[in-house]
């Protein structure tokens, strides 16, 4: 690259616009590049010789201005790791050789992470990178970051969720909302993450206008989310989108969230917004930032960047909060379900591979720009669904804690116990009471055992329900040969087994006075 193609030398105090539209000063200790990203540039500059530090800042400005904040942050972090590891103040062939010698096969990708940065530095002809350094880097074949290890070994803490765990999270979130334990925002956040498998940054960038409803040629409704793309290095804030089909139920929840957002923001602002401004509001806002907005014009200007949107780190916090409040347990660990948004992402890819979809479809489903990362789901298709017989069901039941209701000694002890219409039956025999006064269209009694309103009776024939569910599972597998179809009621099976065990314990308690 010629000298006249380089970025201009930055003057002290001059402000630069990041790729996400944030103003930052190169002299600052930290560069705020977007809502989520502060880059500690001074940590690197303090270790470099003064002239090289100036060159480093100029090159990093190029990245901050043209590429994503997360990518810029990663380069700075890995470069800082090299300087601290080698105790170096410059970049030479010997420094790079020494640094590589400290890396393992699992961490060699650290060097690869900023190799392109050093090449760009050299191309821009700033001081600090010699031809020898570039020749050395070009001659190396560096191992990339290990991909898919959590997926391949079905890590029970950080890997993809089982179908039972995924169902438990979704049902638990709804039940927690019904108990007023979480807000509509928590419910919408949790379900949109679990249903789409999108990255937190993409969910944080959603706006009210991205929740769509349409109809086909037959006038049948369909529901979509217009999701901003993420992790594309040069993509501007909300610069590219992909549509994602959602269910009517999720659309209804997101619509309720949109109405809540409008009311909450207008309350903070102290004035009503026009419809054209309302639809531009973040679907998941950072309400604290709206106190600094004093007019519609200022609102429109601020919406050019992501300042008013929730931080992506908060999405992870809320997902963990939902799992904790709802008391969602893993049948594999017996512990509270460890939740982070990427587990839902891994789950989406895993389920797609298990259903026989190829790399292209999985890459599209996960919003990858290519198929290089989708291959991990195809090459080693993990299998979560195992045979669930009577013994296994009883063994797993205490860990899964799928039963969400309350065991009662007799029908009269139940809420609505004197209401005959509240009875739940199996094969004509009563097994419990529904404590809800609302309409329920569920195909009782199978869904009842995982419902918070269900009150099974101590003397109810729960063993019959259990045996029928196990038999139906075996029948479905013999009929279809598909473990996924056969496992559709596995969480209910565990819930019934839990009730049977609780009944046994309660009978002992009553016998002992």
Secondary structure, 3 states (H helix, E strand, C coil): CCHHHCCCCCCCCCEEECCCCCEEECCCCCEEEECCEEECHHHHHCCCCHHHHHHHHHHHHHHHHHCCHHHHHHHHHHHHHHHHHHCCCCCCHHHHHHHHHHCCCCCCHHHHHHHHHHHHHHHCCCCCCCHHHHHHHHCCCCCCCCCCHHHHCCCCCCCCCCHHHHHHHHHHHHHHHHCCCCCHHHHHHHHHHHHHCCCHHHHHCCEHHHEEEEECCCCCEEEEEEEECCCCCCCCCCCCEEEEEECHHHHHHHHHHHHHHHHHHHHHHCCCCCHHHHCCCECCECHHHHHHCCCHHHHHHHCCCCCCECCHHHHHHHHHHHHHHHCCECCCCCCECCCCHHHHHHHHHHHHHHCCCCHHHHHHHCCCCCCCCCHHHHHCCCCCCCCCCHHHHHHHHHHHCCCCCCCECCHHHCCCCCCHHHEEEECCEEEEEECCCCCCCCCCCHHHHHCCCEEEECCCCHHHHHHHHHHHHHHHHHHHCCHHHHCCCHHHHHHHHHHHHHHHHHHHHHHCC
